[in-house]
Structure formats: C-alpha cells, structure tokens
Amino acid sequence: MEVFKTPHGVGYRVDSQRADLTPGANLLRLLALAREKHGATAPVMVLLDPRVPIEQIDYVDGVAAKVPLGNLHYFEFSRDTQKMAEIEFGPTIPYSKNPPLN
C-alpha cells in the first residue's frame, strides 16, 4: 500500500489500484479486496510519502482495523533517494515535556 501527496491532498494505492481514480473504490474497499486476495494475516507494507501528515498513520490504522487487517508495517519512502526506513512504535506513555528516555 502507498500513501502519497497529491495536488488535492492525500492519495492511496493498494495492489496497484488508486482509491481516488478507481470508480467506486475507496481505501476501505481496496483494503477489503486486498484482505480477500492475500488473507487477513498477510503482512501489509505501508509506504508513506514524507510529505503527507504523520496523522495518516492513525487514519490508515483505523481503516485497516475495520476490514480487519492487523499486520501493517510502516515505512517512510523517498522517491528522490529511492530509500526507505521502517517506522517503529514503542508503548504509549502519558504526555510529558520530560518523557523517560529508556
């Protein structure tokens, strides 16, 4: 899956189908089709354009939970450098201006 910047906001591509260009398709429908094709536990690589808001991670997680898909792996992907880095999450902690660093 790819999350990318468009002139009008954010676009999504799942299995080569764009949610904004495929008639009758939206992200939920494309993820449901991917689940049918690959299975509910198949790993899903989510490639994030560094120009999209970080909140897209929460949005994609929420839509994927409705399908349900739970094996998502997030990567920031730069077309310019042709490199990507996995985004990993730790446990949630209460907000603080001095969080623990361990």
C-alpha positions in Angstrom: 0.0 0.0 0.0 1.2 3.5 -0.7 0.1 6.8 0.9 1.3 9.8 -1.2 0.8 13.5 -1.7 -1.5 14.7 -4.5 -2.3 18.3 -5.6 -5.6 18.0 -3.7 -4.4 16.3 -0.5 -3.5 12.6 0.1 -3.9 9.6 -2.2 -3.9 5.9 -1.6 -2.8 3.0 -3.8 -3.4 -0.7 -2.8 -2.4 -3.5 -5.1 -1.8 -1.0 -7.9 -5.3 0.5 -7.7 -5.6 4.1 -6.7 -8.5 4.9 -4.3 -9.1 8.3 -6.0 -9.0 7.0 -9.6 -10.8 3.6 -9.4 -14.5 4.0 -9.9 -16.5 3.1 -6.8 -13.3 2.5 -4.8 -12.2 4.0 -1.6 -9.5 3.0 0.9 -11.8 0.7 2.9 -12.9 -1.1 -0.2 -9.4 -1.5 -1.6 -8.1 -2.9 1.8 -11.1 -5.3 1.9 -10.2 -6.6 -1.6 -6.6 -7.0 -0.5 -7.7 -9.0 2.5 -9.8 -11.3 0.3 -6.9 -11.8 -2.1 -4.0 -12.1 0.4 -5.6 -13.1 3.7 -6.2 -11.3 7.0 -2.8 -12.1 8.4 -0.7 -11.2 5.4 1.9 -8.5 6.0 1.0 -5.1 4.6 3.8 -2.7 3.8 2.5 0.9 4.0 4.8 3.2 2.2 4.4 6.8 3.4 5.4 9.8 1.3 7.4 12.0 3.7 5.3 15.0 2.5 2.0 13.6 4.0 0.9 14.4 7.5 2.1 11.9 10.2 -1.6 11.6 11.2 -2.1 9.4 8.1 -0.7 6.5 10.2 -3.6 6.8 12.6 -6.1 7.1 9.7 -4.7 4.0 7.9 -4.7 2.0 11.1 -8.3 2.9 11.8 -9.5 2.0 8.3 -7.4 -1.3 8.4 -9.0 -2.2 11.7 -12.5 -2.0 10.1 -11.5 -4.6 7.5 -9.8 -6.2 9.7 -6.1 -6.2 8.8 -3.6 -6.1 11.6 -0.2 -6.9 10.2 0.7 -3.4 9.0 4.4 -2.3 8.7 5.0 1.4 8.1 7.9 2.7 6.0 8.8 6.3 5.1 9.8 6.1 1.4 11.6 8.8 -0.5 11.3 8.7 -4.3 14.2 11.1 -4.6 16.7 8.9 -2.8 15.0 5.6 -3.5 15.5 4.7 0.1 13.0 3.8 2.9 13.1 3.4 6.7 10.7 1.4 8.8 8.8 3.4 11.4 8.6 1.5 14.7 6.3 2.3 17.6 7.0 1.9 21.3 4.4 1.7 24.1 2.2 4.7 24.6 3.1 6.9 27.6 1.4 9.9 29.2 2.2 13.2 27.6 5.2 15.0 29.3 7.7 17.6 28.4 10.3 15.4 30.1 9.5 11.8 29.0 11.6 8.9 30.1 14.4 8.2 27.6 14.8 4.5 28.5 
